[in-house]
Amino acid sequence: MSNDKSSNLDHAIRGGTRTILIAQIVSQLISLGVLSALFRLVSTASFGLIGIIAPWIGLPRMLALAGVQVALIQPDELSQQQKSGLFWLNMLIGIVSALFVVLVGFCLASLYQVEELSSLGIALCGTSLLMALAASHQSLLERRLAMKQLTLVRLTAQAIGGAAGVYCAFAKWEVWALVVQQYVELVVLTIGVWCCESWRPGWSPSMRNLRGLVRFGGYYSLANLVLYVAQNLDKVLLAWFLGTTSAGRAAVGMYCQAFNLMMRPVYLMSTPLTGVFMPGLSRLRSNPAQYAELVSRIFRMTTTVLVPAGIGLALVAPDLMRLMGGTNWQQAGWILAALAPVILVQGMINLAGSIFSSAGRSGWMLAGSVIFTIVLAQGVFAGYWLAGLVAEDGSDPIARAIGVATGVSLTTVLVLAIPYLNFCCRTVGVSFYRAIRPAAGAVFAALMMGALVFLLGWFLTGYQAWIRVPWMVSLGVAAYATLGRREIAWLIGQFK
């Protein structure tokens, strides 16, 4: 790659990451505001109903989104016919996904004896079609690194969808307020990306010359599907054992929302960065030195943001959930505290998919994902089983949920993260030690910050959450800004 092209690509990546940082802050504020309102207006049992069906809705979505995304982004050149063929193939998958969601709704309603689940399946099937309709245009915007346009559309859709959900929650729509929120957000997103991306699919697309793209995208889709199963096995297990009672569904709702809240900083960091770095990595395949340097930048950026976020969230989680949702959600805080350590490594694990795919190693990604899922499944079952032995009331749904959360955290952080990331780096010819070494400064600063925040939290024991949280967060921000000033200065430099 010539110096001019390399410089232009680096400039585009830096501009994209700058946009992402701003978007992350704004999106976090929007999502926390919306969640706080919904937690207080919608019952935990309604969140539980969504928590039971949501993993099954997302299952076919992985096929509708992951494969077409990488097939549209990874190749250096794409013809009009190839783009159209991928679009219509994706729409076909979206239709099949919608039918699957309807069928799953009826099956879950019969299994848990909750008729509302069948209605939810019918109501939510259209979300698969909307996501499929928007997927190709989102990928094409990411391909040309038009991150400002895409970010603006996503934030607008999130804000309007959140406002619609809160309005319906005020009207006592309960679980249907959450359905409306999803539809409004997806409709706005679809309209926005179609307006920003001028490409339109042909009516008679040729399916020729798609075999290589479909094969590569298929491996990537299957790998993401396997990882999706790994990340949702805990929710399916809890729903299976606890979903037949109202108290059990409430525990499932608390767990799912705690998990989603934990994953928000991860997704807000890894999902947009995938859109920026996958095209960049794909263009640098012929330059091993620059490719390795960009992989190291990805890990360092992710660690600089997510490690302090994970440690800080683990320390303030119980107070934060009470502050956001009131006493009804207080127990969910302990679930969130148990899950928070996952943030330390999950961002890098998610971004490993971009590294695999950029080097054309989606088959190896699939193999690693299968092993990852098998090991994590053992952690989930162990956490559920041990909770029944250790807890004073082994049948308490909340105790079981905390046990599963602990199993997920310990397995992900202590057992899986380093071997999986090392396997990823070795597969694409990058030294894992050299890639991860620059992130050591952020880890040390975050650990020191965590120690200080823990001491302050102990000192403030007995105070109300609205007093503890601001003080602990303020100290955490100030401590990390001081101890990790070099890392923060480097991170800011990536956006210039």
C-alpha positions in Angstrom: 0.0 0.0 0.0 1.4 3.4 -1.0 2.3 6.0 1.7 -0.5 8.3 0.4 -3.1 5.6 0.6 -1.9 4.5 4.0 -2.0 8.1 5.3 -5.6 8.6 3.9 -6.7 5.3 5.5 -5.2 6.3 8.9 -6.8 9.7 8.7 -10.2 8.1 8.0 -9.8 5.7 10.9 -8.9 8.5 13.3 -11.9 10.5 12.1 -14.1 7.5 12.6 -12.9 6.8 16.1 -13.3 10.5 17.1 -16.9 10.3 15.9 -17.4 7.1 17.9 -16.1 8.6 21.1 -18.5 11.5 21.0 -21.3 9.1 20.0 -20.5 6.8 22.8 -20.9 9.5 25.4 -24.2 10.8 23.9 -25.6 7.3 23.5 -24.8 6.4 27.1 -26.6 9.5 28.4 -29.6 8.7 26.2 -29.8 5.0 27.1 -29.3 5.6 30.8 -32.1 8.3 30.8 -34.5 6.0 28.9 -33.7 3.0 31.1 -34.2 4.9 34.3 -37.6 5.9 33.2 -38.6 2.5 31.9 -37.3 0.8 35.1 -39.7 2.9 37.1 -42.7 2.7 34.8 -42.5 -1.0 33.6 -42.7 -3.9 35.9 -39.8 -6.4 36.3 -42.2 -9.2 35.2 -42.7 -7.4 31.9 -39.0 -7.1 31.4 -38.9 -10.8 32.2 -41.2 -11.6 29.3 -38.9 -9.7 27.0 -36.0 -11.5 28.6 -37.5 -14.9 27.8 -38.1 -14.3 24.2 -35.3 -11.9 23.3 -32.5 -14.5 23.0 -34.6 -16.4 20.4 -35.4 -13.3 18.4 -31.7 -12.4 18.2 -30.7 -15.9 17.1 -31.8 -15.6 13.5 -30.8 -11.9 13.4 -27.2 -13.0 13.5 -27.7 -14.8 10.2 -29.4 -11.8 8.8 -26.7 -9.3 9.8 -23.3 -10.7 10.4 -22.8 -12.5 7.1 -23.9 -9.7 4.9 -21.9 -7.2 6.9 -18.6 -8.9 6.4 -19.3 -9.9 2.8 -20.0 -6.3 1.9 -17.1 -4.8 3.9 -14.2 -7.3 3.6 -13.6 -7.5 -0.3 -11.6 -4.8 -2.0 -14.0 -4.5 -4.9 -17.8 -5.2 -5.2 -19.9 -5.0 -8.3 -23.5 -3.7 -8.4 -24.7 -7.2 -9.1 -22.9 -8.6 -6.1 -24.3 -5.9 -3.8 -27.8 -6.5 -5.1 -27.4 -10.3 -4.7 -26.3 -9.9 -1.1 -29.2 -7.5 -0.4 -31.9 -9.9 -1.6 -30.3 -12.9 0.0 -30.3 -10.9 3.3 -34.0 -10.1 2.8 -34.8 -13.7 2.3 -33.0 -14.6 5.5 -35.0 -11.8 7.2 -38.3 -13.3 6.1 -37.3 -16.7 7.4 -36.2 -15.1 10.6 -39.6 -13.4 11.1 -41.4 -16.7 10.6 -39.0 -18.4 13.1 -39.8 -15.7 15.7 -43.6 -16.3 15.3 -43.0 -20.1 15.8 -40.8 -19.6 18.8 -43.4 -17.3 20.4 -46.1 -20.1 20.2 -43.6 -22.7 21.6 -42.5 -20.5 24.5 -46.2 -19.7 25.3 -46.9 -23.4 25.5 -43.8 -24.2 27.5 -44.2 -21.5 30.2 -48.0 -21.4 30.0 -47.9 -17.6 29.4 -50.2 -16.7 26.5 -48.6 -13.3 26.1 -45.4 -14.8 24.8 -47.2 -15.9 21.6 -48.5 -12.4 21.1 -45.0 -11.0 21.6 -43.6 -13.4 19.0 -46.2 -12.2 16.4 -45.6 -8.6 17.3 -41.8 -8.7 17.2 -41.4 -10.7 14.0 -41.4 -7.5 12.0 -38.2 -6.3 13.7 -36.2 -9.0 11.8 -37.5 -7.7 8.5 -36.6 -4.1 9.5 -33.1 -5.1 10.6 -32.5 -7.0 7.3 -33.8 -4.0 5.3 -31.3 -1.7 7.0 -28.3 -4.1 7.2 -26.9 -3.7 3.7 -27.0 0.1 3.7 -25.4 0.3 7.2 -22.6 -2.0 5.9 -22.0 0.2 2.8 -21.8 3.3 5.0 -19.2 1.5 7.2 -17.4 0.3 4.1 -16.7 3.9 3.0 -16.1 4.9 6.6 -19.0 7.4 6.6 -19.2 7.2 10.4 -20.5 10.7 11.0 -23.6 10.1 9.0 -24.2 6.6 10.4 -23.6 7.7 14.0 -26.0 10.6 13.6 -28.7 8.2 12.3 -28.1 5.7 15.1 -28.3 8.3 17.8 -31.4 9.9 16.3 -33.1 6.5 16.1 -32.1 5.6 19.7 -33.5 8.9 21.0 -36.8 8.8 19.2 -37.3 5.1 20.0 -36.6 5.7 23.6 -39.0 8.7 23.8 -41.7 6.6 22.2 -41.1 3.7 24.7 -41.3 6.1 27.7 -44.4 7.7 26.4 -46.1 4.3 26.0 -44.8 3.3 29.5 -46.5 6.4 31.0 -49.7 5.2 29.3 -49.4 1.9 31.2 -48.7 -0.2 28.2 -46.2 -2.4 30.2 -44.4 -4.9 28.0 -45.9 -3.3 24.8 -44.1 -0.1 25.5 -40.8 -2.1 25.1 -42.1 -3.4 21.8 -43.0 0.1 20.5 -39.6 1.3 21.5 -37.9 -1.4 19.3 -40.1 -0.7 16.3 -39.8 3.1 16.3 -36.0 2.9 16.7 -35.7 0.4 13.8 -38.0 2.3 11.5 -36.1 5.6 12.1 -32.8 3.7 11.6 -33.9 2.1 8.3 -35.2 5.4 6.9 -32.0 7.2 7.9 -29.5 4.8 6.4 -31.5 4.6 3.1 -31.4 8.4 2.9 -27.6 8.5 3.7 -26.6 5.7 1.4 -27.5 6.4 -2.2 -27.0 2.9 -3.5 -30.2 1.0 -4.4 -30.5 -2.8 -5.1 -31.3 -4.0 -8.6 -34.6 -5.8 -9.2 -32.9 -8.7 -11.1 -29.7 -9.3 -9.2 -27.4 -12.0 -10.4 -26.5 -14.6 -7.9 -23.4 -15.5 -9.9 -20.0 -14.6 -8.4 -21.5 -14.7 -4.9 -20.2 -18.1 -4.0 -16.9 -16.9 -2.5 -18.6 -14.0 -0.6 -21.4 -16.3 0.7 -18.9 -18.9 1.8 -16.8 -16.4 3.6 -19.8 -14.6 5.1 -21.3 -17.9 6.0 -18.4 -18.9 8.2 -18.4 -15.5 9.8 -22.2 -15.8 10.4 -21.9 -19.3 12.0 -19.0 -18.1 14.2 -21.1 -15.1 15.4 -24.1 -17.4 15.8 -22.1 -19.7 18.1 -20.8 -16.8 20.1 -24.3 -15.4 20.3 -25.4 -18.7 21.8 -22.6 -18.5 24.3 -23.6 -15.0 25.4 -27.3 -16.0 25.7 -27.1 -19.5 27.2 -27.3 -18.0 30.7 -30.6 -16.2 29.9 -32.1 -19.3 28.3 -31.1 -21.5 31.2 -32.6 -19.1 33.8 -35.8 -18.8 31.8 -36.0 -22.6 31.5 -35.7 -23.1 35.2 -37.4 -20.0 36.6 -39.8 -18.8 33.9 -42.9 -20.7 35.1 -43.5 -18.4 38.1 -44.0 -14.7 38.5 -41.0 -14.4 40.9 -38.9 -16.4 38.5 -39.8 -14.2 35.5 -39.0 -11.1 37.6 -35.5 -12.6 38.3 -35.1 -13.3 34.6 -36.0 -9.7 33.8 -33.5 -8.4 36.4 -30.8 -10.6 35.0 -31.4 -9.7 31.4 -31.5 -6.0 32.1 -28.4 -6.2 34.3 -26.6 -8.1 31.5 -27.8 -5.6 28.9 -26.6 -2.7 31.1 -23.2 -4.4 31.5 -22.9 -4.9 27.8 -23.8 -1.3 26.8 -20.3 0.1 27.1 -19.0 -3.0 25.4 -21.3 -2.7 22.4 -21.0 1.0 22.2 -17.2 0.6 22.0 -16.9 -2.6 19.9 -19.8 -2.4 17.5 -18.9 1.0 16.0 -15.2 0.2 16.1 -15.9 -2.9 14.1 -17.4 -0.6 11.4 -14.2 1.5 11.5 -11.5 -1.0 11.9 -12.8 -4.0 9.8 -12.4 -2.0 6.5 -9.1 -0.6 7.8 -7.7 -4.0 8.7 -8.9 -5.5 5.4 -7.0 -2.8 3.4 -3.8 -3.5 5.4 -3.6 -7.2 4.9 -0.6 -6.8 2.5 1.3 -4.8 5.0 2.0 -7.0 8.1 3.8 -4.3 10.1 0.9 -1.8 9.8 -1.6 -4.5 10.3 0.0 -5.6 13.6 0.2 -2.0 14.7 -3.5 -1.4 14.0 -4.4 -4.6 16.0 -2.4 -3.3 18.9 -4.2 0.1 18.7 -7.5 -1.7 18.8 -6.7 -3.6 22.0 -5.2 -0.5 23.6 -8.1 1.7 22.8 -10.6 -0.9 24.1 -8.7 -1.5 27.3 -8.2 2.2 28.0 -12.0 2.8 28.0 -13.5 -0.5 29.2 -11.2 -1.7 32.0 -11.9 1.3 34.2 -15.6 1.1 33.2 -15.8 -2.5 34.3 -14.0 -2.0 37.6 -16.0 1.1 38.4 -19.3 -0.5 37.5 -18.6 -3.5 39.7 -18.1 -1.1 42.7 -21.2 1.1 42.2 -23.6 -1.4 40.6 -25.9 -2.0 43.7 -26.3 1.7 44.3 -26.6 2.5 40.6 -29.5 0.1 40.1 -31.3 1.4 43.1 -30.8 5.0 41.9 -32.0 4.1 38.4 -35.0 1.9 39.1 -35.8 2.3 42.8 -36.2 -0.4 45.4 -37.8 -2.8 43.0 -34.5 -3.1 41.1 -32.2 -3.1 44.1 -31.5 -6.9 43.9 -30.5 -6.5 40.2 -27.6 -4.4 41.4 -25.8 -7.5 42.8 -26.4 -9.3 39.5 -24.8 -6.4 37.7 -21.9 -6.3 40.1 -21.2 -10.0 39.5 -21.4 -9.4 35.7 -19.4 -6.2 35.5 -15.9 -7.9 35.3 -16.9 -9.3 31.9 -16.5 -5.7 30.6 -12.7 -6.0 31.2 -12.3 -8.4 28.3 -15.5 -8.6 26.3 -14.7 -5.6 24.1 -11.5 -7.3 22.9 -13.3 -10.6 22.4 -16.0 -8.9 20.3 -13.4 -7.1 18.2 -11.5 -10.3 17.6 -14.2 -11.1 15.0 -13.1 -8.2 13.0 -9.5 -9.3 13.2 -10.3 -12.9 12.1 -12.5 -11.7 9.2 -10.1 -9.0 8.0 -7.5 -11.7 7.3 -10.0 -14.1 5.7 -9.8 -16.5 8.7 -13.5 -16.8 9.4 -13.2 -20.6 9.4 -10.7 -20.5 12.3 -13.0 -18.0 14.0 -15.8 -20.6 13.8 -13.5 -23.2 15.4 -12.5 -20.9 18.2 -16.1 -19.9 18.8 -17.2 -23.5 19.3 -14.6 -24.2 21.9 -15.4 -20.8 23.6 -19.1 -21.7 23.8 -18.5 -25.2 25.2 -16.3 -23.9 28.0 -18.6 -20.9 28.8 -21.6 -23.3 29.0 -19.8 -25.3 31.7 -19.3 -22.0 33.7 -23.0 -21.1 33.4 -24.1 -24.5 34.6 -21.5 -24.5 37.4 -22.6 -21.1 38.6 -26.3 -22.1 38.7 -25.5 -25.4 40.5 -23.2 -23.8 43.1 -25.7 -21.1 43.9 -28.1 -23.7 45.0 -25.5 -25.2 47.3 -24.1 -22.0 48.8 -27.1 -19.7 49.1 -29.1 -19.8 52.3 -32.2 -20.3 50.2 -31.0 -22.4 47.2 -34.4 -22.1 45.5 -34.4 -18.2 45.6 -34.5 -17.0 41.9 -32.3 -14.0 42.7 -29.6 -16.2 44.3 -29.6 -18.5 41.2 -29.3 -15.4 39.0 -26.3 -14.1 40.9 -24.7 -17.6 40.8 -25.1 -17.7 37.0 -23.7 -14.1 36.7 -20.7 -15.1 38.8 -20.1 -18.2 36.7 -20.2 -16.2 33.5 -17.7 -13.6 34.8 -15.2 -16.0 36.2 -15.2 -18.2 33.2 -14.9 -15.4 30.7 -12.2 -13.4 32.5 -10.1 -16.0 34.1 -10.5 -19.0 31.7 -11.3 -17.9 28.2 -10.1 -14.4 27.5 -6.4 -14.8 27.2 -6.4 -18.2 25.3 -9.1 -17.0 22.8 -7.3 -13.6 22.1 -4.0 -15.4 21.8 -5.5 -17.8 19.3 -6.9 -14.9 17.3 -3.6 -13.1 17.1 -1.6 -16.2 16.2 -4.1 -17.1 13.5 -3.5 -13.7 11.7 0.2 -13.7 12.3 0.4 -11.1 15.1 2.3 -11.5 18.4 -0.3 -11.5 21.2 2.2 -10.2 23.7 3.3 -7.3 21.5 -0.3 -6.5 20.7 -1.5 -6.4 24.3 1.6 -5.0 26.1 0.8 -1.3 25.4 -2.5 -1.8 27.3 -0.7 -2.5 30.6 -0.6 1.1 31.7 -4.4 1.4 31.5 -4.9 -1.8 33.5 -2.6 -0.6 36.3 -4.2 2.8 36.5 -7.7 1.3 36.5 -6.7 -1.1 39.4 -5.4 1.8 41.5 -8.5 3.7 40.7 -10.6 0.8 41.8 -8.8 0.5 45.2 -9.5 4.2 45.9 -13.1 4.0 45.0 -13.6 0.9 47.1 -12.1 2.6 50.1 -14.4 5.6 49.6 -17.4 3.3 49.3 -16.5 1.6 52.5 -16.2 5.0 54.2 -19.6 6.0 52.9 -21.4 2.9 54.1 -24.8 3.7 55.4 -25.3 6.8 53.2 -28.1 6.9 50.5 -27.3 5.8 46.9 -27.8 9.4 45.6 -25.0 10.5 47.8 -22.6 7.5 47.3 -22.8 7.2 43.5 -21.8 10.8 42.7 -18.9 10.8 45.1 -17.6 7.4 44.0 -18.0 8.2 40.3 -16.3 11.6 40.8 -13.4 10.1 42.6 -13.1 7.3 40.0 -13.0 9.8 37.1 -10.4 12.0 38.9 -8.2 9.1 40.0 -8.1 7.5 36.5 -7.6 10.9 34.8 -4.5 11.4 37.1 -3.1 7.9 37.2 -3.9 7.1 33.6 -3.1 10.5 32.1 -0.6 9.0 29.6 -3.1 6.5 28.3 -5.8 9.2 28.1 -3.5 11.5 26.3 -2.6 8.7 23.8 -6.3 7.9 23.4 -7.2 11.5 22.6 -4.3 11.6 20.1 -6.0 8.8 18.2 -8.9 11.1 17.3 -6.8 14.0 15.9 
